[in-house]
Amino acid sequence: MKQAIDITLQTLHVGESRRVVTLGIDHEDPAFDFLSKLKTDDSNKYDSIESRIKAISKYEHYENKITFRHVGDGIYEFKRPGVRLYAFYDEIEGLDHLILCTNGGKKNKRQNSDILKAKGIKKQYLLAKQLPDTILHLKDLNE
C-alpha cells in the first residue's frame, strides 16, 4: 500500500489577490531551498525576487514578459537579473488563489532543465492533489 503524499505550502507572501507559497512534496522543497541559499549568498538578488513576489501577488492574473512570463505548460518565471524562480497558479479550497513556487535557478545554460524540473514538480503536485490520502500543510515562514 502506497503511503500518503505530504504536501507542504510555505507562505512567502499574502498579497491583495494571491498567496505566494513554496511547494514541498514529501519533505523536498526546491523553491524554499533555492530562496534560502539565495538569501544567504546574495541578499540583493533575494530582495529583488521578494519585491517581485510582493508586486505580482497584488493581481488576480499577471503576466509581463520582462518580469513574470509564461514559459510553457502553465509554468511562469519570476525574472530578476541573473535569477529565475518558477511557479504556477492553482486554487485549493479554503486557500483559493495561490501562486506555487516550484524551484529556482540562475539565468544560464541550465535554464531549460530548471523549466523541465518545474513542469515535473507541477505534474507530481497535481497528481498528488487528486489522491484521497494526500496530506496538505500550510505553514508561515515564521513557524
PEFEN-V115550 format. One record per pair of residues at least 24 apart in sequence whose ideal C-beta (glycine too) atoms are under 10 Angstrom apart, sorted by the first residue. I is the first residue (numbers start at 1). J is the second residue. Records with the same first field share a line. If there is no record, write none. Layout:
BEGIN
I=J / J
END
This chain:
BEGIN
1=133
2=131 / 133
3=133 / 135
4=128 / 131 / 132 / 133 / 134 / 135
5=124 / 125 / 127 / 128 / 129 / 131 / 133 / 134 / 135 / 136
6=128 / 133 / 134 / 135 / 136 / 137
7=92 / 100 / 124 / 125 / 128 / 129 / 134 / 135 / 136 / 137 / 138
8=32 / 135 / 136 / 137 / 138 / 139
9=90 / 92 / 95 / 98 / 100 / 101 / 125 / 136 / 137 / 138 / 139
10=35 / 101 / 137 / 138 / 139 / 140 / 141 / 143
11=95 / 98 / 138 / 139 / 140 / 141 / 142 / 143
12=49 / 50 / 53 / 54 / 57 / 85 / 99 / 101 / 140 / 141
13=50 / 53 / 54 / 55 / 56 / 57 / 58 / 99 / 141
14=54 / 57 / 140
15=53 / 54 / 55 / 56 / 57 / 58 / 59 / 97 / 99
16=57 / 58 / 59 / 60
17=56 / 57 / 58 / 59 / 60 / 61 / 62 / 96 / 97 / 99
18=53 / 56 / 57 / 58 / 59 / 60 / 61 / 62 / 89 / 96 / 97 / 98 / 99
19=57 / 92 / 95 / 96 / 97 / 98 / 99 / 100 / 138
20=50 / 52 / 53 / 54 / 56 / 57 / 78 / 85 / 87 / 98 / 99 / 100 / 101
21=87 / 90 / 92 / 95 / 98 / 99 / 100 / 101 / 138 / 139 / 140 / 141
22=85 / 87 / 100 / 101 / 102 / 103 / 104 / 139 / 141
23=87 / 88 / 90 / 98 / 99 / 100 / 101 / 102 / 103 / 118 / 121 / 122 / 124 / 125
24=121 / 125 / 137 / 139
25=102 / 121 / 124 / 125 / 128 / 134
26=124 / 128
28=121 / 124
29=101 / 102 / 103 / 121
30=86 / 101 / 102 / 103 / 104 / 105 / 114 / 117 / 118 / 121
31=85 / 86 / 87 / 100 / 101 / 102 / 103 / 104 / 118 / 121
32=101 / 103 / 104 / 139 / 141
33=103 / 104
34=83 / 84 / 85 / 86 / 101 / 102 / 103 / 104 / 105 / 106 / 114
35=83 / 85 / 101 / 104 / 141
36=141
37=104
38=80 / 83 / 85 / 104 / 106
42=82 / 83
44=80 / 81
45=80 / 81 / 82 / 83 / 106
46=80 / 83
47=80
48=78 / 79 / 80 / 81 / 82 / 83
49=78 / 79 / 80 / 83 / 84 / 85 / 101 / 104
50=78 / 80 / 85
51=80
52=78 / 79 / 80 / 83 / 85
53=78 / 85 / 87 / 99 / 101
56=87 / 99
57=97 / 98 / 99
59=97
60=89 / 97
61=89 / 97
62=89 / 99
68=99
71=111 / 112 / 114 / 115 / 118 / 119
72=115 / 116 / 118 / 119
73=115 / 116 / 118 / 119 / 122 / 123
74=118 / 119 / 122 / 126
75=102 / 114 / 115 / 116 / 117 / 118 / 119 / 121 / 122
76=101 / 118
77=104 / 105 / 107 / 111 / 114 / 115 / 118
78=104
79=107
80=107
81=107
82=106 / 107 / 108
83=107
84=108 / 111 / 114 / 115 / 118
85=114 / 118
86=111 / 114 / 115 / 117 / 118 / 119 / 121 / 122
87=118 / 122
88=118 / 119 / 121 / 122 / 125 / 126
90=122 / 125 / 126 / 129
92=129 / 136 / 138
93=136
94=136 / 138
95=136 / 138
98=138
100=125
END
